[in-house]
Amino acid sequence: MERGPQRLAPPAGLSYPQLVSWSATRLAGALGTGLLLAACSSPAPPASPGTSGAPSAPPSPVPATPASPSPVAAQAVLAFAGDVHFTGRTLRLLRDPQTAFGPFARVLSAADFAMVNLETAVTSRGKPEPKTYHFRAPPTAYAAIQAAGVDLVSVANNHTLDYGQVGLADTLESARKAGMPVVGAGRNAAEAYRPYLVTVAGIRLAILAFSQVHALSSTWRATDSRPGIAVAFDTARTTAAVRAAQKQADVVIVFMHWGIEGSSCPSGEMKTFAAKM
C-alpha cells in the first residue's frame, strides 16, 4: 500500500507560542519521517506456494549486496516571534538599533532562519485610518530587525495600513532600500500572496503570510489593481498560494496574524482556516 504524507499532531493543551515552538522543532523530524515512510512503502512479495502434495523447492541463493547508507534528514532551527512595533514607549529603543531587541536578539540570531511580525507602518507620512490604535515607525526599525538576526518580516496584519496607502507604499519602499525581505503585502494581490522562497540548511522553504483580522479588511486587502495585504478571508487566493508554494519548496510555512485579544485558545474560525491550509 502506498502511503501519503503524514501529519504530526502536537501534544494537547499547547498555547499558540508553544505550538509554534513545537512546530519548528518537529521540522527535521517530519522530513525524516517522510523518508522513512517512503522506504517502507513497497510491500514484500508474497511467498510462492509449493506444489500440492510435494515439498517446495528450496529458494535460489540471492547474492549479497552491500547495504545502502541510511538517508540523513536535513535539519534546521527556525525561530518565529510575534508582534514588533516601535511606537510610544518602544520608540526610544531605536536610539541604538543594534541593541533594540535586547536579549531576544541572541535567540533569533542563533536560529538558521528567524521571522517576526512587523505590526506597524514604517512611514512619517499619510493620514490615520478610522481606527483606535495607530502604529508608525521610522526606517531605522528595519536596521534594528536586521541587527537582531531576523531574516524575514510579515506585514500581513492590522497595522501596516494605519496611515493608508501612502504609509503602505513607504513601508514597502523602506524595506526595499534596507534590503529587508517582507511577505504578506504588495502593490497588488500577486505580490501580496507571493511566497518568500529561501533554502536553509539544504531545505527549501516557502513562507506565506496572511491576516485574519476583520476590521478594515475590505479596504486593506490587496486586489489585482490595488496595493494591500494578504487576507485569510480570500480562501481562493490563499489555497491557490499554498498549492503553488508546494511546487517550489520542501516545506511550506503559513505565518498567520489572527486570534482573539487576550486569549491563547484558537477560535472556530482559526481552526476552519487552518484545516483549509
Secondary structure, DSSP 8 states (H G I E B T S, - for coil): -----------TT--HHHHHHHHHHTHHHHHHHHHHHHHT-S---------TTS-----------------------EEEEEEE---GGGGGGGGSGGGTTTTHHHHHHHSSEEEEEE-SEE-S-S---SSS---EE-THHHHHHHHTT--EEE--SSSTTTTHHHHHHHHHHHHHHHT--EESEESSHHHHT--EEEEETTEEEEEEEEE---TTHHHHB-BTTB-EE-BTT-HHHHHHHHHHHHTT-SEEEEEEE---TT--S--HHHHHHHHH-
